[in-house]
Every structure is written in C-alpha cells, then in structure tokens.
Amino acid sequence: MTPEVTVPVLDYASVLVFALTGALVASRAQLDIVGFFFFATLTGIGGGTLRDLLLGQDPVFWVQRPGLLILTSLASILVFFTAHLLESRYSVLLWLDALALAIAVPAGVGVAMDTGASPIVVVAMGVVTGTFGGLLRDVVGNELPLVLKQGELYVTATFGGAVVAVVLMEIGCPRIWALAACAVSVFGLRAGSMVFGWKLPTYRARPPRN
C-alpha cells in the first residue's frame, strides 16, 4: 500500500472498530437506536477529529469522507441487534478497544507525518487519535474511563507504539513497516496489560511525619 492509501484505510478501520465499542457502551446503558448512533459516531470520529483540529486540517477527515458516518451508523445497527448475544459485553468492549487503539495510533502517526510535523508532535497525534474517542465514550457513558484505570497500560501503550513508528522511520525503515510495528506494539502492550497484569508503578502518598 502507498502512503496515500494506507492512512485512509487505517482511518476507516479505526472508526469502524471504535464505533463498535461506542455502540457496546450504549447497549450497556440500554439506550434506543438514536443513542447507539450517537455513541458510535462520537467514539468513532472523536480522536481523529481532535487530531485534525490540532494539526489545522481543513476540513477534518470525516467531512472529506462522509462515508465514515455511514460506517458508524452501520456499526450501531449491528450492535443494536446482536449485543444481547454476547456473553460478556464488557470483555468484548475491552478487546475491541485494544484493537481500535492498535489501528488508530498508526493512523494518527501517518496523518501527522503527512503534514511535516516534528517527531514529538507526530507521537502526540498518535496518542490523541488513539485515546480521545474512547475517553469521550466513557465519560459521556458514565463509565470509568479506560485511560484512567489505575496503573494499566493504555496511554502508555499508545505512546510506546507511536515512538516505535517514529524511531523506525527516522532510521530509514519503510513507512508501511513502521506503522505495522506501531500497531503490533500498541496491541501487544495493551493486551499484556489486560492478560498478564502489566502495569506502571503508581503514586503512593507517604504517611505524614510526626
């Protein structure tokens, strides 16, 4: 795939998977179909929208490709009619979210690279693209935001993956392989956190001295 094709494909894929997670949150809240549309769309396009606004992209990606809104609507309908068949919707939500992160972060990295942004901004845009839609989903849905779960590798996974992509491209690795390594790194870190309990040290307040 050429760079011109890779980024839009990643955007479509990340919007779809994030939209599915948004619709699953709507199902947990027992909303109507319009609520499903709202959550799926908010989650699907949230991270990419903030990314494009920060990068000064005009118009933002889903205005350029309105078919993305049809995609989030289809995801809503799919989950609306099938969520009751899932044994554990929260478990499915977690794994779909991990997959969405692994797609969205390289998408954000790719878009930022196309604008000629500096490496640190490229990393930041990868993190923003991966985390913001899910954060909006959880806050609006009154769920504990996954980005704030104590010690879990979530933002860290997105940051690590984005850094991997930037470093590989800086040393001359072909872009498509750098983005693939980014995706594998993000998913591997997030999955390791969920399955093996990988965590970062958390702050512990020391008792006051007498």
C-alpha positions in Angstrom: 0.0 0.0 0.0 1.2 3.5 -0.8 1.1 6.2 1.9 -1.8 7.9 0.1 -3.8 4.7 0.6 -2.6 3.5 4.0 -3.8 6.4 6.1 -7.4 6.5 4.8 -7.6 2.7 5.2 -6.4 3.0 8.8 -8.9 5.8 9.5 -11.8 3.7 8.1 -10.7 0.7 10.1 -10.2 2.6 13.4 -13.5 4.5 13.0 -15.4 1.2 12.5 -13.8 -0.6 15.5 -14.1 2.4 17.8 -17.8 2.8 16.7 -18.5 -0.8 17.7 -17.1 -0.1 21.2 -19.3 3.1 21.4 -22.3 1.1 20.5 -21.5 -1.5 23.1 -21.4 1.2 25.8 -24.8 2.3 24.5 -26.1 -1.3 24.9 -24.8 -1.4 28.5 -26.8 1.8 29.1 -29.8 0.3 27.4 -30.3 3.2 25.1 -32.5 3.5 22.0 -31.2 3.3 18.4 -30.5 7.0 18.3 -28.4 6.7 21.4 -26.5 3.9 19.7 -25.9 6.2 16.6 -24.6 9.0 18.9 -22.2 6.9 20.9 -20.8 5.0 17.9 -20.2 8.3 16.0 -18.8 10.1 19.0 -16.4 7.3 19.7 -15.5 6.5 16.1 -14.6 10.0 14.9 -13.6 11.7 18.2 -9.9 11.0 18.2 -9.4 11.8 14.6 -11.4 15.0 14.8 -9.3 16.4 17.6 -6.1 15.3 15.8 -7.1 17.1 12.6 -8.2 20.3 14.5 -4.9 20.4 16.3 -3.0 19.9 13.0 -5.0 22.6 11.3 -6.5 20.2 8.8 -9.4 21.8 6.9 -11.8 20.1 6.6 -11.4 17.3 9.2 -11.2 13.8 7.9 -14.8 12.7 8.2 -16.1 15.8 6.4 -13.8 14.9 3.5 -15.0 11.3 3.7 -18.7 11.4 4.8 -19.0 7.7 4.2 -17.4 7.3 7.6 -20.6 8.5 9.2 -22.5 5.8 7.3 -19.9 3.3 8.7 -20.6 4.4 12.3 -24.4 4.1 11.6 -24.0 0.5 10.3 -21.9 -0.4 13.3 -24.6 1.0 15.6 -27.3 -1.1 13.9 -25.1 -4.2 14.0 -24.5 -3.9 17.8 -28.2 -2.9 18.5 -29.4 -6.2 17.1 -26.6 -8.5 18.3 -25.3 -7.2 21.6 -27.7 -9.4 23.6 -26.0 -12.5 22.1 -22.6 -11.6 23.7 -21.8 -13.5 26.9 -19.7 -10.6 28.3 -20.1 -7.3 26.6 -17.5 -5.6 28.7 -14.9 -8.2 27.8 -15.7 -7.8 24.1 -15.5 -4.0 24.6 -12.0 -4.2 26.1 -10.6 -6.3 23.3 -12.3 -4.3 20.6 -10.9 -1.1 22.2 -7.4 -2.6 22.2 -7.8 -3.4 18.5 -9.1 0.1 17.8 -6.1 1.6 19.6 -3.7 -0.5 17.5 -5.3 0.9 14.3 -5.9 4.4 15.4 -2.4 5.2 16.7 -0.6 4.5 13.4 -3.4 6.4 11.6 -2.7 9.4 13.7 1.1 9.0 13.2 0.6 8.7 9.4 -1.6 11.9 9.2 0.8 13.9 11.3 3.8 12.7 9.2 2.0 13.9 6.1 1.7 17.4 7.5 5.5 17.5 8.1 5.1 17.7 11.8 8.1 17.3 14.1 8.7 13.8 15.6 7.3 14.9 19.1 4.1 16.2 17.5 3.8 13.0 15.5 3.9 11.0 18.7 1.4 13.3 20.4 -1.0 13.0 17.5 -0.7 9.2 17.6 -1.7 9.3 21.3 -4.5 11.8 20.7 -6.0 9.8 17.9 -5.9 6.6 19.9 -7.3 7.8 23.2 -9.7 10.7 22.7 -12.6 8.9 21.2 -12.6 6.3 23.9 -12.3 8.9 26.6 -15.3 10.7 25.2 -17.2 7.4 25.1 -16.5 6.5 28.7 -17.1 10.0 30.1 -20.4 10.5 28.3 -21.5 7.0 29.1 -20.7 7.4 32.8 -18.2 4.5 32.6 -14.8 4.5 34.3 -12.5 5.9 31.6 -10.1 3.1 30.5 -7.4 5.8 30.2 -7.7 6.3 34.0 -7.8 2.7 35.2 -5.1 2.5 37.9 -1.7 1.6 36.5 -2.9 -0.1 33.3 -1.0 0.3 30.1 -3.4 2.4 28.0 -1.9 5.8 27.2 1.5 4.2 27.7 0.6 1.6 25.0 -0.3 4.4 22.5 2.8 6.4 23.4 5.1 3.4 23.1 3.6 2.4 19.7 3.9 5.9 18.3 7.5 6.2 19.5 8.3 2.9 17.8 6.9 4.2 14.5 8.8 7.5 14.7 12.1 5.8 15.6 11.8 3.2 12.8 11.0 5.9 10.2 13.9 8.1 11.4 16.4 5.3 10.8 15.1 4.6 7.3 12.5 1.8 7.8 9.8 1.8 5.1 6.7 3.7 6.4 4.3 0.8 6.0 6.5 -1.5 8.1 7.0 1.3 10.7 3.2 1.7 11.0 2.8 -2.1 11.2 5.3 -2.2 14.0 3.4 0.6 15.8 0.2 -1.4 15.6 1.8 -4.5 16.9 3.5 -2.6 19.8 0.3 -0.9 20.8 -1.8 -4.1 20.8 0.9 -6.1 22.5 1.3 -3.6 25.3 -2.4 -3.2 25.8 -3.1 -7.0 25.6 -0.2 -7.7 28.0 -1.7 -5.3 30.5 -5.1 -7.0 30.3 -3.9 -10.6 30.3 -0.7 -10.5 32.3 -1.4 -7.5 34.5 1.5 -5.4 33.2 1.3 -2.1 35.0 3.3 1.0 35.6 4.2 1.9 39.2 1.5 4.1 40.7 1.9 7.0 43.2 1.6 6.2 46.8 1.2 9.0 49.3 3.6 8.7 52.2 2.2 8.9 55.7 2.9 12.3 57.3 6.0 12.5 59.6 5.3 13.1 63.2 
